[in-house]
Amino acid sequence: MAAQNHQKFLSAKESEPINFGWMQGFPPEKDKVLHTWDGSFFEFPAIRWSVVHMREMLPTQNVSRGLNAPSELPYKLDKNIDSLTFLPWNSKTPMTWEKSLWENYTDGMIILHKGNVVYERYFSELTDCDVHAVMSLTKSFTGSLASILAAEGILDPNKLVTFYVPELKNSAYGDATVRQVMDMTTALKYSEDYADPNADIWEFSAAGNPLPKPKGYDGPNGYYEYLQTVKKQGTHGEAFGYKTVNADALGWIISKASGKSVSDLLSEKIWRKLGMEQDAYYQVDGLGTPFAGGGFNAGLRDLARFGELIRNQGKFNGQQIFPAEAVKDIEKGGSKEAFAKSGHPELKGWSYRNMWWMTENKDGAFAARGVHGQTIYIDPKAEMVIVRLASHPIAGNAANDPTSLPAYQAVADYLMKK
Amino acid sequence: MAAQNHQKFLSAKESEPINFGWMQGFPPEKDKVLHTWDGSFFEFPAIRWSVVHMREMLPTQNVSRGLNAPSELPYKLDKNIDSLTFLPWNSKTPMTWEKSLWENYTDGMIILHKGNVVYERYFSELTDCDVHAVMSLTKSFTGSLASILAAEGILDPNKLVTFYVPELKNSAYGDATVRQVMDMTTALKYSEDYADPNADIWEFSAAGNPLPKPKGYDGPNGYYEYLQTVKKQGTHGEAFGYKTVNADALGWIISKASGKSVSDLLSEKIWRKLGMEQDAYYQVDGLGTPFAGGGFNAGLRDLARFGELIRNQGKFNGQQIFPAEAVKDIEKGGSKEAFAKSGHPELKGWSYRNMWWMTENKDGAFAARGVHGQTIYIDPKAEMVIVRLASHPIAGNAANDPTSLPAYQAVADYLMKK
């Protein structure tokens, strides 16, 4: 099915921004101007430009790296990786690693093995001096921050959400625990079906849009007001339901618990401590609230540093950045039973914990995942971290998983044999 | 008059953002939310918060520092500076340097002497990990880039504007030279009187506003379209007239001449070459055009590095970053006669060259200047560079010059005697 879908779209090479000239020239041609308010910036192939330029169209909050020199990422590039082959799901024709990158509209790919960069490539609009929108990868940052605060004793996952955010008392979150939010087992009357024009996600987006509200708009203003309108449907704790609002609720919870914005928290706990190369940023709503469910933007190597930090349970360059317990709690995994009820048949046997996707495979791999192909994929057994940034024409990762997940396993298997 | 004006406003200490909580809290209180579209973000005292947070309310373009370690700024702090005294203009009561900082709502102050930091302080909302809006200081960056391109042979100041930007043929710029734009001696029917609601500056601002145009708006879209509507009044080359549009016309000219956006040019020619500590950014219009007349934001120490680069005629840390001729051409100064016609009686004997303000004083000092008190003040004879970032309640620098310019001279005189 993915293959059929692909046929509708220009190829990765054909769709490169350089072939279109989005927002290029002085001034750009009229039909090459992209805006957030008409949706043009997020349509394929324009999205291939936009993922590297979100701040040029939207207000954003800085995540400071501090002022120190960047930390060294040692290189041991391995030229064999490009020609590694794997079987895509539902296919009998082997594919090379290199081909999979084009197949998946990859903008940036880095592989770390035992902390060394063994593979790194940039495509399309991305360079190593740019940041890229990471979409729902953002959620794993929110979840990791919650996990860190819990390990530090600042946040108690067993408490009710309302202990930290009393404003959510009359919403679906009124009787949910922080743990249920972290694992997305809240029972919400909330549809995130992007294909449905009546889905709740659109009201959520309207609330979070930083532009002035249109005349006559009487809906909620900002993510926090929206969250207060979410209604309950079912019983908390029984089923995994992947809903972006949970990440924004968690963002609110950790801000209330710590007294800091999500941007400042991420800067303080991680970005300033790893010798990041570039500042990162969050998109914000009209009240300055960072979009904790999907608004983060960062550089490829810095995301790899973060992945390496998680793989090493909070240790980086010989220093324990936060309590190891924060990652151990992620690695415990979530309930497979709850996950099985979620309607992700292609991710059989997986679970979800602290806003990370747990493959529950033989290597104990787990991942941060965002639409259009973003991932941080951590394979503890192979001592491997993969970060891919991408701008696949199809939002859902079901379109790229068949040529991604088996490819990652092929690299892991290769690295383990080295 | 400045003193009388001051009495209307809260003091520097009283007006610190920490006393108001602008955009603080989860969520911020309703009357503490600031927006660009209702002007609230730029009203005093809210402006004291906004100058450090422009990107959180506006789309912006990054000016990358690259990825290298920051260059060292050597420190030789001098504790005597705070107690230096000077006579404010039209006053017989001496004032200390330290008091002048509070008097002028200073957010950041740094003094370099022979390349060493001899004084550095942060106030109010600014820290050394923040960037600050520099307002019309931006123009001196635009002018410096033009001067660099001229020294490199990429731009010919003697050519007509239309050689580079044919789109300006039917505007006031149709028969102006690039040199006249660089020195602001174009004759424009254009009022920049912020107190006049019918002044052209408002139409210019509306064109450059990155928000969607209001329903029924049929004016120009973006800075470039606006510039094409500017009409001529008088004869080019006769009088200095300080008009922001000239800096945006120059931004257009240097982009056309180089094939690069002003943001990319500044990054390539300067920001990546000095070992800056922080990325900087430009505010942009709705077409992604950087606001070359006033939209730049940067960190205090990085602005000092730039000032030091100019003071040393393009040399920094022993390396010639661009041809010395680029600065020599600035130091020539402009026409004092043309300047005298401009209605700046308080800046008697000054001139204007390549978008720098030339004091023409005994030290050959010259400055970049922006409303609300921004300055880079370079005193070649004293081997001194001062950068002040501020959020003075009164936009015009006439309000702070009486307690700034003589203070700078007092420090210069002191340093020369050391």
Chai-1 contact restraints between the chains, C-beta under 6 A:
chainA,res_idxA,chainB,res_idxB,connection_type,confidence,min_distance_angstrom,max_distance_angstrom,comment,restraint_id
A,M23,B,G288,contact,1.0,0.0,6.0,A-B,restraint_1
A,F26,B,S255,contact,1.0,0.0,6.0,A-B,restraint_2
A,F26,B,K256,contact,1.0,0.0,6.0,A-B,restraint_3
A,P27,B,Y224,contact,1.0,0.0,6.0,A-B,restraint_4
A,P27,B,L287,contact,1.0,0.0,6.0,A-B,restraint_5
A,V33,B,L287,contact,1.0,0.0,6.0,A-B,restraint_6
A,W37,B,P212,contact,1.0,0.0,6.0,A-B,restraint_7
A,R55,B,T60,contact,1.0,0.0,6.0,A-B,restraint_8
A,E56,B,P59,contact,1.0,0.0,6.0,A-B,restraint_9
A,E56,B,Q61,contact,1.0,0.0,6.0,A-B,restraint_10
A,E56,B,G288,contact,1.0,0.0,6.0,A-B,restraint_11
A,M57,B,P59,contact,1.0,0.0,6.0,A-B,restraint_12
A,L58,B,P59,contact,1.0,0.0,6.0,A-B,restraint_13
A,P59,B,E56,contact,1.0,0.0,6.0,A-B,restraint_14
A,P59,B,M57,contact,1.0,0.0,6.0,A-B,restraint_15
A,P59,B,L58,contact,1.0,0.0,6.0,A-B,restraint_16
A,T60,B,R55,contact,1.0,0.0,6.0,A-B,restraint_17
A,Q61,B,E56,contact,1.0,0.0,6.0,A-B,restraint_18
A,S64,B,C129,contact,1.0,0.0,6.0,A-B,restraint_19
A,L67,B,E277,contact,1.0,0.0,6.0,A-B,restraint_20
A,A69,B,A69,contact,1.0,0.0,6.0,A-B,restraint_21
A,C129,B,S64,contact,1.0,0.0,6.0,A-B,restraint_22
A,P212,B,W37,contact,1.0,0.0,6.0,A-B,restraint_23
A,Y224,B,P27,contact,1.0,0.0,6.0,A-B,restraint_24
A,S255,B,F26,contact,1.0,0.0,6.0,A-B,restraint_25
A,K256,B,F26,contact,1.0,0.0,6.0,A-B,restraint_26
A,E277,B,L67,contact,1.0,0.0,6.0,A-B,restraint_27
A,L287,B,P27,contact,1.0,0.0,6.0,A-B,restraint_28
A,L287,B,V33,contact,1.0,0.0,6.0,A-B,restraint_29
A,G288,B,M23,contact,1.0,0.0,6.0,A-B,restraint_30
A,G288,B,E56,contact,1.0,0.0,6.0,A-B,restraint_31
